[in-house]
């Protein structure tokens, strides 16, 4: 700890006891060690061939396409939801927030079952859709819906926080300058929360990319149609463990890129823009 | 075409009514929590009063009895706050063009209007900058241009100079004097200088109610409310402006900071300085940047833990110990001394 303290500026006193370092190190190792163990098991000479096999490429391509689609869907549905939760004042608002965040804590399999009873052939909306000739369950559309279901709360949560931090003062200024609410949203609110929206979208994309349980339950596992990368990894583990490990590493790499791009800046700086410090004017 | 306002906000103990003629600027004075910000928020439409009504140039802003309430963007009232609140993602030019664009002007026309108002506040050189690159005074200058570019029927200013240092505030006060001339505006302020230079009339709020209202000079010359009296406790001298300062009717030349427009000062003016900046001597001291006024003590009275020494029209705050050392009493001849830097001189 002492060695760390000498980096750039003199460290302020902290009341953290020295022994905390030991459990903290164990905690960090608990997360990093399994990743290292997996990386050590990669069959590097065959790595290229394993990750570029026909089924791997099909799964990777499908994952990227569906995750992109569900991210777009998350933005279209999540931005209005976050606005209503952050700015609105209505009865049942807290309950709505709690329910919207439910997929964060729900086992994804349960989400898949719920989606099946909504959009499946016998489902709540599915019956109507079937009559209209639309079949959703066990299609690529089902994959996108499953991913959106689990990823939406990430975007809503991130954006709602940014909206609250940004506050309403700029919106009030814009309104008194004559801007109608839609103009305020387009020219002031959205541009101001763009960093929060971007990090929310990245999180939603990452969560979509890793989706497994709800996808398997609601969309099944058809190569090229619904078998995304996590499903492919799970399947390959039975037949070709080396391929599963190689593909896992690809997902880890994607996750690292995503996390790095989101958490590069310390939290708070991504949120509301700060006022320039008042100083003497010399116009 | 007058502006009328009367409203009640029970939760804030607010119950105020006032009226403005076209082209009139009213200064709203009052202690913190007196209801000044509530007043501006209710006029701008950012807060909905439970009772009352308001009209601006024939259009109803709100009428609680009739259930009418016009949203902020349709009111023609622009609010300029203590912080400039420039949109950080837009350039200075696009900040100023925001109002005209929102009103439906084309982008080219809106930017033309923005350039005009930036020139008007002498900030044309800043057009391409981002708000984050401006000093506090520059940002508030741009905020004034943005407010005026929206062409408000009624301009609302909420302590627009209080976040600035003395130098920047003096420059902007001069600017506001120019742009507010002939414009209908309500300015909330703590400063008697702002009230004297910028307003035709004064409304003093106390505890959410109007304690006193009237023409600025009258209210400050003969204050009835405690708050206005505190403000009017300032030393105020009238006279004629000249290049070296203010010449009083008694022939005394008062040196100070000139707060008026650019150019050689001339015509009727006034000098203002607080009693706390005045020192009392028994013999005339020497030193060029100081103003010395000879006088006779007329009155000594306690003022907090200090003593207010009155000598004719002027007064000074000194400690009881200093008063004892000088053996001050009514009838004693004294010299009141104030640094030129503490004196504000402006045209009236």
Interface residues (C-beta under 8 A of the other chain):
Chain A: X169 X170 X172 X173 X174 X175 X176 X177 X178 X179 X180 X181 X183 X184 X187 X188 X191 X192 X194 X273 X275 X276 X277 X278 X279 X280 X281 X282 X283
Chain B: X44 X45 X46 X71 X72 X73 X74 X75 X76 X77 X78 X79 X81 X83 X84 X85 X87 X88 X89 X98 X99 X102 X103 X122 X123 X126 X131 X132 X133 X134 X135 X136 X137 X138 X139 X140 X141 X146 X147 X150 X156 X163 X164 X165 X167 X168 X171 X172
